[in-house]
Amino acid sequence: MTYIEGFVIAVPTADKDRFVAHAESIDPLFLENGAQAVVECWQDNVTKGHTTDFFGAVDCREGESVAFSWVEWPNKAARTAGMAEIDRLFESDPRFDPAKNPVPFDGKRMIFGCFSPIVEEGEHREGAYVQGFLVPVPAGNRDAYRTAALAMWEIMQDYGATRVIEAWQDEVPHGKQTDFFRAVKAEDGEIVVFSFVEWTSREACDSAHDKMMQDERMQRFMGGNPDAKPPFDGRRMVYGGFAPIVDFTRATAGA
Protein backbone atom coordinates (compact mmCIF):
# COMPACT_ATOMS: atom_id res chain seq x y z
CA MET A 1 0.00 0.00 0.00
CA THR A 2 1.31 3.46 -0.88
CA TYR A 3 2.23 6.27 1.48
CA ILE A 4 0.84 9.72 0.70
CA GLU A 5 2.44 13.11 1.24
CA GLY A 6 -0.29 15.71 0.79
CA PHE A 7 -0.14 19.45 0.14
CA VAL A 8 -2.56 22.37 -0.19
CA ILE A 9 -1.05 25.62 -1.50
CA ALA A 10 -2.22 29.19 -2.11
CA VAL A 11 -0.77 30.43 -5.40
CA PRO A 12 -1.18 33.83 -7.08
CA THR A 13 -3.60 33.12 -9.94
CA ALA A 14 -1.47 35.16 -12.33
CA ASP A 15 1.50 32.90 -11.52
CA LYS A 16 -0.10 29.65 -12.62
CA ASP A 17 2.40 29.16 -15.45
CA ARG A 18 5.29 29.88 -13.07
CA PHE A 19 3.85 27.35 -10.62
CA VAL A 20 3.70 24.71 -13.36
CA ALA A 21 7.25 25.46 -14.50
CA HIS A 22 8.53 25.30 -10.92
CA ALA A 23 6.73 21.99 -10.29
CA GLU A 24 8.05 20.53 -13.54
CA SER A 25 11.60 21.32 -12.41
CA ILE A 26 11.27 20.23 -8.76
CA ASP A 27 8.86 17.28 -8.89
CA PRO A 28 11.21 14.92 -10.79
CA LEU A 29 13.48 15.04 -7.72
CA PHE A 30 10.86 13.04 -5.84
CA LEU A 31 10.77 10.40 -8.58
CA GLU A 32 14.56 10.31 -8.77
CA ASN A 33 14.61 9.49 -5.06
CA GLY A 34 12.00 6.77 -4.82
CA ALA A 35 8.53 8.32 -5.23
CA GLN A 36 6.05 6.61 -7.53
CA ALA A 37 4.06 9.67 -8.62
CA VAL A 38 3.63 13.41 -8.12
CA VAL A 39 0.35 15.09 -9.05
CA GLU A 40 -0.31 18.84 -8.90
CA CYS A 41 -3.91 20.00 -9.37
CA TRP A 42 -5.33 23.51 -9.83
CA GLN A 43 -8.55 24.91 -8.42
CA ASP A 44 -11.45 24.28 -10.81
CA ASN A 45 -14.70 23.87 -8.89
CA VAL A 46 -13.92 25.13 -5.40
CA THR A 47 -16.51 27.16 -3.50
CA LYS A 48 -16.58 29.00 -0.20
CA GLY A 49 -18.10 27.01 2.68
CA HIS A 50 -20.09 28.07 5.72
CA THR A 51 -17.63 26.61 8.23
CA THR A 52 -14.54 25.42 6.37
CA ASP A 53 -13.20 25.45 2.81
CA PHE A 54 -9.96 25.20 0.84
CA PHE A 55 -9.55 28.98 0.77
CA GLY A 56 -9.54 29.20 4.55
CA ALA A 57 -7.26 26.18 4.79
CA VAL A 58 -4.34 28.20 3.37
CA ASP A 59 -5.49 31.73 4.27
CA CYS A 60 -6.10 32.40 0.60
CA ARG A 61 -5.92 36.07 -0.36
CA GLU A 62 -7.55 38.04 -3.14
CA GLY A 63 -6.04 37.08 -6.47
CA GLU A 64 -4.89 33.63 -5.29
CA SER A 65 -6.00 30.14 -6.32
CA VAL A 66 -5.66 26.84 -4.49
CA ALA A 67 -3.46 23.94 -5.58
CA PHE A 68 -4.16 20.43 -4.25
CA SER A 69 -1.16 18.14 -4.64
CA TRP A 70 0.33 14.88 -3.47
CA VAL A 71 3.38 12.64 -3.72
CA GLU A 72 2.93 8.87 -3.71
CA TRP A 73 5.69 6.79 -2.13
CA PRO A 74 5.85 2.96 -2.08
CA ASN A 75 5.85 3.02 1.73
CA LYS A 76 6.87 5.16 4.69
CA ALA A 77 10.44 3.85 4.72
CA ALA A 78 10.89 4.84 1.08
CA ARG A 79 9.63 8.33 1.88
CA THR A 80 12.02 8.67 4.82
CA ALA A 81 15.01 7.59 2.71
CA GLY A 82 13.97 9.66 -0.29
CA MET A 83 13.43 12.85 1.67
CA ALA A 84 16.76 12.41 3.45
CA GLU A 85 18.47 12.43 0.07
CA ILE A 86 16.41 15.40 -1.14
CA ASP A 87 17.32 17.32 2.02
CA ARG A 88 20.98 16.61 1.26
CA LEU A 89 20.56 17.91 -2.28
CA PHE A 90 18.87 21.08 -1.04
CA GLU A 91 22.23 22.79 -0.53
CA SER A 92 23.76 21.81 -3.87
CA ASP A 93 21.10 21.12 -6.53
CA PRO A 94 20.52 24.24 -8.69
CA ARG A 95 16.82 23.45 -8.85
CA PHE A 96 16.62 24.56 -5.22
CA ASP A 97 18.48 27.83 -5.84
CA PRO A 98 15.91 30.59 -5.18
CA ALA A 99 17.83 32.97 -7.45
CA LYS A 100 17.55 30.59 -10.40
CA ASN A 101 14.23 28.91 -9.55
CA PRO A 102 12.20 31.13 -7.19
CA VAL A 103 9.24 29.56 -5.41
CA PRO A 104 6.05 31.13 -6.88
CA PHE A 105 3.94 30.92 -3.71
CA ASP A 106 4.03 31.69 0.00
CA GLY A 107 5.48 28.58 1.58
CA LYS A 108 4.58 29.82 5.06
CA ARG A 109 0.90 29.23 4.27
CA MET A 110 1.34 25.87 2.52
CA ILE A 111 -0.11 22.97 4.51
CA PHE A 112 1.46 19.53 4.28
CA GLY A 113 1.66 16.19 6.00
CA CYS A 114 2.03 12.43 5.56
CA PHE A 115 -0.86 9.98 5.50
CA SER A 116 -1.33 6.20 5.38
CA PRO A 117 -4.08 4.92 3.06
CA ILE A 118 -6.84 2.88 4.68
CA VAL A 119 -8.80 2.69 1.40
CA GLU A 120 -7.00 2.45 -1.92
CA GLU A 121 -9.10 1.33 -4.88
CA GLY A 122 -8.70 1.70 -8.64
CA GLU A 123 -5.67 2.86 -10.62
CA HIS A 124 -4.31 6.31 -11.39
CA ARG A 125 -4.85 7.56 -14.92
CA GLU A 126 -2.81 10.46 -16.20
CA GLY A 127 -4.89 13.63 -16.46
CA ALA A 128 -7.71 12.38 -14.23
CA TYR A 129 -10.04 15.01 -12.79
CA VAL A 130 -9.72 15.15 -9.01
CA GLN A 131 -12.14 15.72 -6.16
CA GLY A 132 -10.08 16.56 -3.09
CA PHE A 133 -11.22 16.18 0.52
CA LEU A 134 -9.91 16.98 4.00
CA VAL A 135 -11.96 15.26 6.69
CA PRO A 136 -11.93 15.54 10.51
CA VAL A 137 -12.54 12.11 12.02
CA PRO A 138 -12.56 11.01 15.67
CA ALA A 139 -9.49 8.81 16.13
CA GLY A 140 -11.65 5.96 17.44
CA ASN A 141 -13.81 5.92 14.29
CA ARG A 142 -11.16 4.60 11.93
CA ASP A 143 -12.96 1.31 11.19
CA ALA A 144 -16.35 2.99 10.84
CA TYR A 145 -14.90 5.61 8.52
CA ARG A 146 -13.23 2.95 6.38
CA THR A 147 -16.49 0.99 6.13
CA ALA A 148 -18.37 4.14 5.06
CA ALA A 149 -15.67 5.05 2.53
CA LEU A 150 -15.79 1.61 0.93
CA ALA A 151 -19.58 1.82 0.70
CA MET A 152 -19.28 5.17 -1.07
CA TRP A 153 -16.67 3.77 -3.46
CA GLU A 154 -19.03 0.98 -4.49
CA ILE A 155 -21.50 3.64 -5.58
CA MET A 156 -19.04 6.08 -7.15
CA GLN A 157 -17.27 3.55 -9.31
CA ASP A 158 -20.59 2.57 -10.88
CA TYR A 159 -20.94 6.18 -12.06
CA GLY A 160 -17.48 6.69 -13.48
CA ALA A 161 -15.01 7.18 -10.63
CA THR A 162 -11.72 5.49 -11.49
CA ARG A 163 -9.79 5.70 -8.23
CA VAL A 164 -10.11 6.60 -4.57
CA ILE A 165 -7.53 7.13 -1.83
CA GLU A 166 -8.59 7.63 1.79
CA ALA A 167 -5.41 8.31 3.77
CA TRP A 168 -5.32 8.44 7.56
CA GLN A 169 -3.16 10.98 9.38
CA ASP A 170 0.31 9.67 10.17
CA GLU A 171 2.86 12.50 10.45
CA VAL A 172 1.06 15.84 10.23
CA PRO A 173 2.79 18.84 11.80
CA HIS A 174 1.16 21.76 13.57
CA GLY A 175 1.99 25.02 11.82
CA LYS A 176 2.37 28.57 13.10
CA GLN A 177 -0.10 30.04 10.62
CA THR A 178 -1.83 27.20 8.76
CA ASP A 179 -2.03 23.41 8.98
CA PHE A 180 -4.39 20.53 8.27
CA PHE A 181 -5.89 20.72 11.77
CA ARG A 182 -6.89 24.36 11.38
CA ALA A 183 -8.21 23.58 7.89
CA VAL A 184 -10.98 21.36 9.29
CA LYS A 185 -11.22 23.03 12.71
CA ALA A 186 -10.17 19.72 14.27
CA GLU A 187 -11.41 19.12 17.80
CA ASP A 188 -9.73 17.20 20.61
CA GLY A 189 -9.44 13.53 19.74
CA GLU A 190 -9.83 14.06 15.99
CA ILE A 191 -7.38 13.27 13.22
CA VAL A 192 -7.35 14.43 9.59
CA VAL A 193 -7.99 12.28 6.53
CA PHE A 194 -6.47 13.40 3.22
CA SER A 195 -8.64 11.97 0.47
CA PHE A 196 -9.17 12.21 -3.26
CA VAL A 197 -11.39 10.64 -5.91
CA GLU A 198 -10.32 10.51 -9.56
CA TRP A 199 -12.68 10.74 -12.55
CA THR A 200 -12.10 10.58 -16.30
CA SER A 201 -13.19 14.23 -16.63
CA ARG A 202 -15.05 17.02 -14.85
CA GLU A 203 -18.05 16.28 -17.03
CA ALA A 204 -18.09 12.68 -15.78
CA CYS A 205 -17.77 13.88 -12.19
CA ASP A 206 -20.54 16.47 -12.51
CA SER A 207 -22.96 14.15 -14.27
CA ALA A 208 -22.39 11.42 -11.68
CA HIS A 209 -23.57 13.61 -8.81
CA ASP A 210 -27.26 13.75 -9.71
CA LYS A 211 -27.29 10.10 -10.72
CA MET A 212 -25.79 9.04 -7.39
CA MET A 213 -28.31 11.14 -5.48
CA GLN A 214 -31.08 9.11 -7.14
CA ASP A 215 -29.43 5.77 -6.43
CA GLU A 216 -31.25 3.77 -3.75
CA ARG A 217 -27.90 2.77 -2.23
CA MET A 218 -27.02 6.42 -1.70
CA GLN A 219 -30.38 7.17 -0.16
CA ARG A 220 -29.94 4.27 2.23
CA PHE A 221 -26.38 5.36 2.93
CA MET A 222 -27.40 8.94 3.75
CA GLY A 223 -30.57 8.34 5.72
CA GLY A 224 -31.39 4.70 6.02
CA ASN A 225 -30.94 4.61 9.78
CA PRO A 226 -31.90 7.83 11.57
CA ASP A 227 -30.29 6.55 14.78
CA ALA A 228 -26.92 5.92 13.13
CA LYS A 229 -24.30 8.59 13.84
CA PRO A 230 -21.99 9.46 10.90
CA PRO A 231 -18.30 8.64 11.56
CA PHE A 232 -17.27 12.30 11.04
CA ASP A 233 -18.68 15.83 11.09
CA GLY A 234 -19.53 16.58 7.46
CA ARG A 235 -20.08 20.26 8.24
CA ARG A 236 -16.34 20.68 8.71
CA MET A 237 -15.24 18.55 5.76
CA VAL A 238 -13.30 20.52 3.14
CA TYR A 239 -13.86 19.56 -0.50
CA GLY A 240 -13.57 20.80 -4.08
CA GLY A 241 -12.83 19.89 -7.68
CA PHE A 242 -9.36 20.26 -9.20
CA ALA A 243 -7.88 19.92 -12.68
CA PRO A 244 -4.43 18.31 -13.05
CA ILE A 245 -1.67 20.59 -14.32
CA VAL A 246 1.39 18.42 -13.56
CA ASP A 247 1.17 14.63 -13.52
CA PHE A 248 4.38 12.65 -13.19
CA THR A 249 4.76 8.92 -12.63
CA ARG A 250 7.92 6.85 -12.67
CA ALA A 251 6.84 5.43 -16.03
CA THR A 252 6.10 8.77 -17.74
CA ALA A 253 9.18 10.42 -16.25
CA GLY A 254 11.43 7.51 -17.22
CA ALA A 255 12.54 7.00 -13.65
C-alpha positions as CSV (number, residue, x, y, z in Angstrom):
1,M,0.0,0.0,0.0
2,T,1.3,3.5,-0.9
3,Y,2.2,6.3,1.5
4,I,0.8,9.7,0.7
5,E,2.4,13.1,1.2
6,G,-0.3,15.7,0.8
7,F,-0.1,19.5,0.1
8,V,-2.6,22.4,-0.2
9,I,-1.0,25.6,-1.5
10,A,-2.2,29.2,-2.1
11,V,-0.8,30.4,-5.4
12,P,-1.2,33.8,-7.1
13,T,-3.6,33.1,-9.9
14,A,-1.5,35.2,-12.3
15,D,1.5,32.9,-11.5
16,K,-0.1,29.6,-12.6
17,D,2.4,29.2,-15.4
18,R,5.3,29.9,-13.1
19,F,3.9,27.3,-10.6
20,V,3.7,24.7,-13.4
21,A,7.2,25.5,-14.5
22,H,8.5,25.3,-10.9
23,A,6.7,22.0,-10.3
24,E,8.0,20.5,-13.5
25,S,11.6,21.3,-12.4
26,I,11.3,20.2,-8.8
27,D,8.9,17.3,-8.9
28,P,11.2,14.9,-10.8
29,L,13.5,15.0,-7.7
30,F,10.9,13.0,-5.8
31,L,10.8,10.4,-8.6
32,E,14.6,10.3,-8.8
33,N,14.6,9.5,-5.1
34,G,12.0,6.8,-4.8
35,A,8.5,8.3,-5.2
36,Q,6.0,6.6,-7.5
37,A,4.1,9.7,-8.6
38,V,3.6,13.4,-8.1
39,V,0.4,15.1,-9.0
40,E,-0.3,18.8,-8.9
41,C,-3.9,20.0,-9.4
42,W,-5.3,23.5,-9.8
43,Q,-8.5,24.9,-8.4
44,D,-11.4,24.3,-10.8
45,N,-14.7,23.9,-8.9
46,V,-13.9,25.1,-5.4
47,T,-16.5,27.2,-3.5
48,K,-16.6,29.0,-0.2
49,G,-18.1,27.0,2.7
50,H,-20.1,28.1,5.7
51,T,-17.6,26.6,8.2
52,T,-14.5,25.4,6.4
53,D,-13.2,25.4,2.8
54,F,-10.0,25.2,0.8
55,F,-9.5,29.0,0.8
56,G,-9.5,29.2,4.5
57,A,-7.3,26.2,4.8
58,V,-4.3,28.2,3.4
59,D,-5.5,31.7,4.3
60,C,-6.1,32.4,0.6
61,R,-5.9,36.1,-0.4
62,E,-7.5,38.0,-3.1
63,G,-6.0,37.1,-6.5
64,E,-4.9,33.6,-5.3
65,S,-6.0,30.1,-6.3
66,V,-5.7,26.8,-4.5
67,A,-3.5,23.9,-5.6
68,F,-4.2,20.4,-4.2
69,S,-1.2,18.1,-4.6
70,W,0.3,14.9,-3.5
71,V,3.4,12.6,-3.7
72,E,2.9,8.9,-3.7
73,W,5.7,6.8,-2.1
74,P,5.8,3.0,-2.1
75,N,5.9,3.0,1.7
76,K,6.9,5.2,4.7
77,A,10.4,3.8,4.7
78,A,10.9,4.8,1.1
79,R,9.6,8.3,1.9
80,T,12.0,8.7,4.8
81,A,15.0,7.6,2.7
82,G,14.0,9.7,-0.3
83,M,13.4,12.9,1.7
84,A,16.8,12.4,3.5
85,E,18.5,12.4,0.1
86,I,16.4,15.4,-1.1
87,D,17.3,17.3,2.0
88,R,21.0,16.6,1.3
89,L,20.6,17.9,-2.3
90,F,18.9,21.1,-1.0
91,E,22.2,22.8,-0.5
92,S,23.8,21.8,-3.9
93,D,21.1,21.1,-6.5
94,P,20.5,24.2,-8.7
95,R,16.8,23.4,-8.9
96,F,16.6,24.6,-5.2
97,D,18.5,27.8,-5.8
98,P,15.9,30.6,-5.2
99,A,17.8,33.0,-7.5
100,K,17.6,30.6,-10.4
101,N,14.2,28.9,-9.6
102,P,12.2,31.1,-7.2
103,V,9.2,29.6,-5.4
104,P,6.1,31.1,-6.9
105,F,3.9,30.9,-3.7
106,D,4.0,31.7,0.0
107,G,5.5,28.6,1.6
108,K,4.6,29.8,5.1
109,R,0.9,29.2,4.3
110,M,1.3,25.9,2.5
111,I,-0.1,23.0,4.5
112,F,1.5,19.5,4.3
113,G,1.7,16.2,6.0
114,C,2.0,12.4,5.6
115,F,-0.9,10.0,5.5
116,S,-1.3,6.2,5.4
117,P,-4.1,4.9,3.1
118,I,-6.8,2.9,4.7
119,V,-8.8,2.7,1.4
120,E,-7.0,2.4,-1.9
121,E,-9.1,1.3,-4.9
122,G,-8.7,1.7,-8.6
123,E,-5.7,2.9,-10.6
124,H,-4.3,6.3,-11.4
125,R,-4.9,7.6,-14.9
126,E,-2.8,10.5,-16.2
127,G,-4.9,13.6,-16.5
128,A,-7.7,12.4,-14.2
129,Y,-10.0,15.0,-12.8
130,V,-9.7,15.1,-9.0
131,Q,-12.1,15.7,-6.2
132,G,-10.1,16.6,-3.1
133,F,-11.2,16.2,0.5
134,L,-9.9,17.0,4.0
135,V,-12.0,15.3,6.7
136,P,-11.9,15.5,10.5
137,V,-12.5,12.1,12.0
138,P,-12.6,11.0,15.7
139,A,-9.5,8.8,16.1
140,G,-11.7,6.0,17.4
141,N,-13.8,5.9,14.3
142,R,-11.2,4.6,11.9
143,D,-13.0,1.3,11.2
144,A,-16.3,3.0,10.8
145,Y,-14.9,5.6,8.5
146,R,-13.2,3.0,6.4
147,T,-16.5,1.0,6.1
148,A,-18.4,4.1,5.1
149,A,-15.7,5.1,2.5
150,L,-15.8,1.6,0.9
151,A,-19.6,1.8,0.7
152,M,-19.3,5.2,-1.1
153,W,-16.7,3.8,-3.5
154,E,-19.0,1.0,-4.5
155,I,-21.5,3.6,-5.6
156,M,-19.0,6.1,-7.2
157,Q,-17.3,3.5,-9.3
158,D,-20.6,2.6,-10.9
159,Y,-20.9,6.2,-12.1
160,G,-17.5,6.7,-13.5
161,A,-15.0,7.2,-10.6
162,T,-11.7,5.5,-11.5
163,R,-9.8,5.7,-8.2
164,V,-10.1,6.6,-4.6
165,I,-7.5,7.1,-1.8
166,E,-8.6,7.6,1.8
167,A,-5.4,8.3,3.8
168,W,-5.3,8.4,7.6
169,Q,-3.2,11.0,9.4
170,D,0.3,9.7,10.2
171,E,2.9,12.5,10.4
172,V,1.1,15.8,10.2
173,P,2.8,18.8,11.8
174,H,1.2,21.8,13.6
175,G,2.0,25.0,11.8
176,K,2.4,28.6,13.1
177,Q,-0.1,30.0,10.6
178,T,-1.8,27.2,8.8
179,D,-2.0,23.4,9.0
180,F,-4.4,20.5,8.3
181,F,-5.9,20.7,11.8
182,R,-6.9,24.4,11.4
183,A,-8.2,23.6,7.9
184,V,-11.0,21.4,9.3
185,K,-11.2,23.0,12.7
186,A,-10.2,19.7,14.3
187,E,-11.4,19.1,17.8
188,D,-9.7,17.2,20.6
189,G,-9.4,13.5,19.7
190,E,-9.8,14.1,16.0
191,I,-7.4,13.3,13.2
192,V,-7.4,14.4,9.6
193,V,-8.0,12.3,6.5
194,F,-6.5,13.4,3.2
195,S,-8.6,12.0,0.5
196,F,-9.2,12.2,-3.3
197,V,-11.4,10.6,-5.9
198,E,-10.3,10.5,-9.6
199,W,-12.7,10.7,-12.6
200,T,-12.1,10.6,-16.3
201,S,-13.2,14.2,-16.6
202,R,-15.0,17.0,-14.9
203,E,-18.1,16.3,-17.0
204,A,-18.1,12.7,-15.8
205,C,-17.8,13.9,-12.2
206,D,-20.5,16.5,-12.5
207,S,-23.0,14.2,-14.3
208,A,-22.4,11.4,-11.7
209,H,-23.6,13.6,-8.8
210,D,-27.3,13.8,-9.7
211,K,-27.3,10.1,-10.7
212,M,-25.8,9.0,-7.4
213,M,-28.3,11.1,-5.5
214,Q,-31.1,9.1,-7.1
215,D,-29.4,5.8,-6.4
216,E,-31.2,3.8,-3.8
217,R,-27.9,2.8,-2.2
218,M,-27.0,6.4,-1.7
219,Q,-30.4,7.2,-0.2
220,R,-29.9,4.3,2.2
221,F,-26.4,5.4,2.9
222,M,-27.4,8.9,3.7
223,G,-30.6,8.3,5.7
224,G,-31.4,4.7,6.0
225,N,-30.9,4.6,9.8
226,P,-31.9,7.8,11.6
227,D,-30.3,6.5,14.8
228,A,-26.9,5.9,13.1
229,K,-24.3,8.6,13.8
230,P,-22.0,9.5,10.9
231,P,-18.3,8.6,11.6
232,F,-17.3,12.3,11.0
233,D,-18.7,15.8,11.1
234,G,-19.5,16.6,7.5
235,R,-20.1,20.3,8.2
236,R,-16.3,20.7,8.7
237,M,-15.2,18.5,5.8
238,V,-13.3,20.5,3.1
239,Y,-13.9,19.6,-0.5
240,G,-13.6,20.8,-4.1
241,G,-12.8,19.9,-7.7
242,F,-9.4,20.3,-9.2
243,A,-7.9,19.9,-12.7
244,P,-4.4,18.3,-13.1
245,I,-1.7,20.6,-14.3
246,V,1.4,18.4,-13.6
247,D,1.2,14.6,-13.5
248,F,4.4,12.6,-13.2
249,T,4.8,8.9,-12.6
250,R,7.9,6.9,-12.7
251,A,6.8,5.4,-16.0
252,T,6.1,8.8,-17.7
253,A,9.2,10.4,-16.2
254,G,11.4,7.5,-17.2
255,A,12.5,7.0,-13.6
